[in-house]
Amino acid sequence: MMITLDTIKNVKLYQSGSGYRFTIDSVLLSEYVNKLKPHYIADVGSGNGVIGLLLAKRYTHSRVYLFEIQKGLHELALKNISLNRLKRRMVAKLADISLIMERPGVRHKFDVVVSNPPFRESLSGKISPYDEKAIARHEIKIDLIGLMSGISHLLKPKGSVYLIYHPERLVDLFTRMRSVNIEPKRVRFVHPDPISGPKMVLIQGVKASRASLKIEKPLFIYNKKNIYSDEVKEILR
């Protein structure tokens, strides 16, 4: 497998040349986290570790755990932790998050959980269950029920989960969040440009919180000239 070495913000990253590679979604999600001084952060479905690494660089006193079910991506995450000299504050675990309730050492431990989960339902077509991209995008290894149940077991009361998801399944997501006592609190739709509809949505939920939802101003990736918007330029700086 070909491996490339890339840089995003202040993070160096080994990633597959042909398999799963991070996108701007990961950077937007890391920037959406607004928790003050979290002690413990978990990245669920962490892939090569990009979101957790960005958060570890931002929150310099936090301990960050990466949970990934795919062995190849887990091994890349281990390399990336070493590459960025973060072994003292980061832990990578090869784990099925839907079974996390069986691991008492991490139950109700985390102030913040982040996840860029698969948002397409599993298909009956010819998709390999071992394909990194397919597993990252389709509910092959985990579905929304298992994901939110695992996240709820990780979070402390009043802890926050931050997700980036597809707008078409937002109702499904909110239903599953509430079924495990996580209340949607903030929503921000992400548009490719000012004239296109939203392609993704950023969400913050808080465990054991009262109902109160804030719809934030939209985020545009590109401006009318088809170059990064000023806000995205600032995020990527």
N, C-alpha and C positions, 0 to 999 in steps of 0.2 A: 504494500500500500504506500503510495506516495504521500509524504508529509511536507507541508509548507510551514515556514516561520513567518508570522505576520505580527503587526502591531496595531493596537487600537487604544487611543488615548495614552495612558501610561502603562499599558499591559502588553507584554510579549506573549505570543500564543502559537503553539504548535497545533495544527489542525490538518485534517485529511484533505488531500488534494481533490478527491473525487467523491467522498462521502459527505457526512454532515459538516457544514461550515456555518459559523455564526453570521447573522445579518444585523442590520441596524436595529431590528426589534430588540435584541439583547441589550444594546446600549440604551435605548429608550426606557426599557424596563428598569435597568439599574438606576437611571436618573429619576425615575418616578418615585423611588423609595424616599420617604420624607420623615422617617423615624429618627428621633433625637437619641444619639448615643446607644444604639442597641448593643447588648452584651453578646448575644448569640444570634447568628444569622444562618438560615438554611436555604440552599438552592436545590429545589426538587426537579429532577430531570435535568441535571446540570450540564450534560453534554461534555464538551472539552473544558468546562469550568469558567467560561468567559464572564458570565454575570457575577458569579461568586468572587472572581479575581478583581473585577472592577469595584465591587463593594468592599472587599478587603483593603484595597488601596485607598478608598474613600473614608471608610471607618477604621482608623488605624488602631483602635483599642478593642475591636470586636474579634470574636472567634467565629470562623465561617466553616460550615459543614456542606459538603457537596454530596448529593445522593443521585446516583446514576445506575440504570439497569443494564446498559450495554457495556460489555467488558472492554471493547476497543476504545470507546470514548472515555471510560473510567481511567484507563491507562494513560491516555493523553492528558487528562486532568491532573494526574499525579505528576507527570512531566512538567506541566505548566506551573504547578505549585512550586516545584523546585526551581524552574527557570526564573520565576519572579521572586524567589527567596522568601517565600511565605509559609514554609513548613511549620514554623512555630505557632502560626495562627489559623492554619487551614487543615481540614481533615476531609479526605475523599473516601466515600464508602460505596461499594458495589452493592446496591440494595434495591429491592422492590418496595416502593413507597406505600403500596396498598397493604403491605404486611408490617408496616412500621409500628403498629400497636403492639407487636410481639417483642419489641425492643425497649424495655423499660428505661434504659439509660438515656434515651432521647425524648421520652414522652413529656409534653408540656414544658419543654426546655427553652423554646425559641421566642425571642421578641419579634423577629422578622422572618417570614418565609417568602421566597420569590420563586416563580415558576413561569416558564415559557412552554406550556404543555402542548401535546398534540391536540389539534382542534377539529380534525376531520374524523367522522365516525369510521370504524373499521369497514373495509370494503370486501366484497366477495370476489373481486377481480384478481388478476395475477400480480399480486404484490408480495415480494419476498418478506417473510417475517424476520429475516436477518439483515435487511437493508437499512442502513443508518438513517437515510433520509425518510424512508417510509415510516419507520418507528417514531421518528421525531415529529411527523406531521399527522399520522393516523393513529387511532386508538387500537393499536395492535397489542401492545404489552400492558396497557392500563387504560381504563375508561374514566369518565368524569366523576363517577361515584367513588371509585377507588382512590382517585387523586385527592378529592376534597376531604374524604375521610382520613387519609393519611396526613394531610396538612393540618386538619383540626387536632389530630393527636400530637403533632409537633408543637403547635402554638400554645403559648401561655394565655391565660385569660387576659383580654385587652391587647394581645399581640396582633400584629398586622400581617396579612398576606397581600402580596402584590403580584398581579398576573397580567400578561398580554394575551389577548384571545381574539376570536373572530366575531364580529358584530352579529352575524346571523345566528349564533348560538348563545347570545347573551342571556336570553331568558332561561335556557337550560342551565347555564352557569349560575345565575342567581338562585335558581331553585335548589341546586345542589349545595351551594354555599349555606343557604338558610337551613337546609336539612341537617347540617352539622354545626349549627350555632355560630355561623360566621355571617356577619351583616355587611352587605355592600355599602361602602361609605363614599367613595370617590370614583368617578368615571371620566375618562378623557378619550374621545374618538381621534384616531390617527388617520389622516387623509393623505393620499399621494401628492395632491396639489389642491389649490383653492377651488377648482371646478369639478373635482371627482368626489364621489361618496367615500365614506370611511372603509378602509380595508382591514384595520385592526382597532382594538380598543384596550386601553390601559385601565385596570381596576385595582382599587384598594379595598380590602375587606378587613373588618376587625372582629375578633372572636368575643362573644358574650357582650355585645354592644347593643344600644338601642337603635331603632330604625331611623335613619336619616341619610339621604343620598344627595350628594352634590354633583351636578353635571358641569364639568369644567370646560373652558374654551377649547376648541379643536386645535390639534397640532397638525401642521402641514409639513410634509417632508421636503417638497420642492416648491419654489415660488412660480409665478407665471412665466418666468424666463427659463424654467426647467433646470434651475440650479438649486442647491440646498437653501432652504429658508434661513433667515438670520438666526432663528431659534435653534435649528438643527446644527448650524455651524458652531454656535456657542456650546451646544451639548458635546459635539465631537472634538472641540478644542482641547 
